[in-house]
C-alpha cells in the first residue's frame, strides 16, 4: 500500500481549500431558503 505518493498532503490541502472558497454560493443559497420560510410567516 503506497499511500505516500497518493497522500500528497501538500497537494491535498490546497486542492481542498479552493473548493471551500468556491462553495460560497452554497451557504448563500441557504439564506434564500430562510427568506422563503419567512415569506409564509408574513402571509399568515
N, C-alpha and C positions, 0 to 999 in steps of 0.2 A: 504493500500500500504506500505509494509515493505521494503522500498528502503535502509534502514540502513544495513541489513545483505547482501543485494545484491550489495550494493555500494562498500564495501570493498576497500576504497581508498588506503589502504596500499598495497593490493594485485594487484589492478588495475594498479597502477603506475609502479611497477616492471615488470608486465606482458607485458606492452606496450613498456617498454624500451628495453628488449631483442630483440623483433621483429624488432625494429628500426635498431639495430646494425646488425641484420641478413639480413636486407633488402639491405645491402651494394651492393650486386650483382645487384640489380635493377638499381641504378644510373650508375654502371659501364657499364651496357649493353647500357645505353643511349649514352655513349661515343662511343660505337661501331656503333651506328646509325649515329652519326655525321661523323664518318670516311667514312661510306658508302655514305653519301651525298657529301663528299669531293671527293670521287672517280670519280663520273660522271663529276665533275667540272674539274678534271685533264684530263679526257678523251677528254673533249671539247678542 
